[in-house]
């Protein structure tokens, strides 16, 4: 038993050239494992980057493959920014940077195990709200921050809330 991963031509905008050659598209074969009478499992192979999509097929005899056209999407996560912010921040965001994020994926932000929808998703960035609606503005602490993409959890450690700084005085008031 094995899975076949065949790269699919990337979607391009009108007027954009693509060097993709469907006849010579990369193919990877990975052993499949029996889980139960309805489930087979195979690891996703490396070699593709964020934004690439592959068609996944299964064979029991190495010759005849399923033709279900199951699509698997690859993405990369580089990290999150910032790592801290004021506890009374409104209209500010934690950015998850990467490549290959898709609007049709199920993406959820998690702050202190409270799951919320992202504010924005584009191919290179997910914007999560910095402060939850029920967060107390005088609460200064570190809480776990993570993102779920199609059910897989990606943790970024803790996000730290601090007291918003205020400037009481500036001297000198003028300079050369």
C-alpha positions in Angstrom: 0.0 0.0 0.0 1.3 3.5 -0.8 0.2 7.0 -1.4 1.0 9.0 -4.5 1.4 12.8 -4.2 1.3 14.6 -7.6 1.9 18.3 -7.8 -0.9 20.5 -9.2 -0.3 23.5 -11.3 -0.3 26.7 -9.2 -3.1 29.2 -9.7 -1.8 32.3 -11.4 -3.4 35.6 -12.0 -4.2 36.7 -15.5 -1.2 37.8 -17.5 1.2 36.0 -15.1 3.5 33.4 -16.7 4.0 30.0 -15.0 6.9 27.7 -15.7 4.8 24.7 -14.5 5.1 21.6 -16.7 2.1 19.3 -16.0 3.7 16.4 -17.9 6.8 16.5 -15.7 5.2 17.5 -12.4 6.9 16.2 -9.3 5.5 12.9 -7.9 6.3 11.4 -4.6 5.4 7.9 -3.3 5.0 7.3 0.4 4.1 4.0 2.3 0.5 3.9 3.5 -0.5 2.4 6.8 -3.7 0.7 7.7 -5.5 2.4 10.6 -9.0 0.8 10.4 -11.4 -0.5 7.8 -12.2 3.1 6.7 -8.8 4.9 7.2 -5.4 4.7 5.7 -2.5 7.0 6.8 0.6 8.3 5.0 3.0 11.1 5.9 3.1 14.1 3.7 6.5 14.1 1.9 8.9 17.0 2.0 10.1 18.8 -1.1 7.2 21.2 -1.7 6.9 24.7 -0.4 4.1 26.9 1.1 1.4 27.4 -1.5 2.0 24.2 -3.4 -0.9 21.8 -3.8 -0.8 18.1 -4.5 -3.3 15.5 -5.5 -3.2 12.4 -3.2 -4.1 8.9 -4.5 -3.9 5.5 -2.8 -3.0 2.1 -4.2 -3.1 -1.4 -2.8 -1.2 -3.1 -5.7 1.2 -0.4 -6.8 -0.5 -0.1 -10.2 -4.1 0.9 -9.8 -4.6 4.2 -8.0 -7.8 5.8 -6.6 -9.0 8.8 -8.6 -10.7 10.7 -5.8 -8.7 13.9 -6.6 -8.1 14.6 -2.9 -6.2 17.9 -2.7 -3.6 18.5 0.0 -2.1 22.0 0.5 1.3 22.8 1.8 2.1 26.0 3.8 5.1 27.2 5.9 4.9 29.1 9.1 7.8 31.5 9.9 6.7 32.9 13.2 4.5 35.5 15.0 5.1 39.2 15.7 4.9 41.0 18.0 5.6 38.8 21.1 4.1 41.4 23.5 1.6 44.3 23.5 -0.3 46.6 25.8 -3.2 45.0 27.7 -5.6 47.7 26.6 -4.7 47.4 22.9 -7.7 47.7 20.6 -7.5 47.4 16.8 -4.0 45.9 17.0 -3.0 42.5 15.8 -0.6 39.6 16.2 0.7 38.6 12.8 1.5 35.0 11.9 3.9 35.2 9.0 4.4 32.4 6.5 3.6 31.2 3.0 0.7 29.3 1.5 -2.2 30.3 3.8 -5.5 29.8 2.0 -8.9 31.4 2.5 -10.6 28.0 2.1 -8.6 26.6 5.1 -10.2 26.5 8.5 -8.0 28.9 10.5 -8.5 29.8 14.2 -6.4 31.9 16.5 -6.1 30.8 20.2 -5.2 33.2 23.0 -5.1 31.6 26.5 -7.0 28.6 25.0 -9.9 30.9 23.8 -10.4 30.4 20.1 -11.4 33.3 17.9 -11.6 33.9 14.2 -8.6 35.7 12.5 -9.2 39.3 11.4 -7.6 38.7 8.1 -6.0 35.9 6.0 -3.8 36.4 3.0 -1.3 34.0 1.4 1.7 35.3 3.5 0.0 36.4 6.8 -2.7 35.6 9.3 -3.8 38.5 11.5 -5.2 37.6 15.0 -6.7 40.0 17.4 -4.3 41.1 20.1 -6.8 41.5 22.8 -9.9 39.3 23.4 -13.3 41.0 24.0 -13.4 39.8 27.6 -9.8 40.6 28.5 -9.4 43.0 31.5 -7.3 46.0 30.4 -5.5 46.1 33.8 -4.4 42.5 33.6 -0.7 42.1 32.8 0.5 38.6 32.2 1.8 36.0 29.7 -0.7 33.7 28.0 -0.2 30.9 25.4 -0.7 31.9 21.8 -1.3 29.5 19.0 -3.0 29.1 15.6 -5.0 26.1 14.3 -4.9 25.4 10.6 -7.3 22.7 9.4 -7.2 21.2 12.9 -3.4 21.2 13.3 -2.1 23.3 16.2 1.0 25.6 15.9 2.2 27.1 19.2 4.2 30.3 19.4 4.9 30.3 23.1 3.5 33.0 25.3 2.2 36.4 24.4 3.0 39.0 27.1 0.6 41.8 28.0 2.1 44.9 29.6 0.8 48.2 31.0 0.6 50.8 28.3 3.4 53.3 28.9 2.6 57.0 29.4 4.9 59.9 29.0 4.7 62.5 31.8 7.4 64.9 30.8 10.0 65.5 28.2 13.2 67.6 28.7 14.5 69.6 27.1 11.5 70.8 25.2 13.7 72.2 22.4 17.0 71.1 21.0 19.6 72.5 18.5 
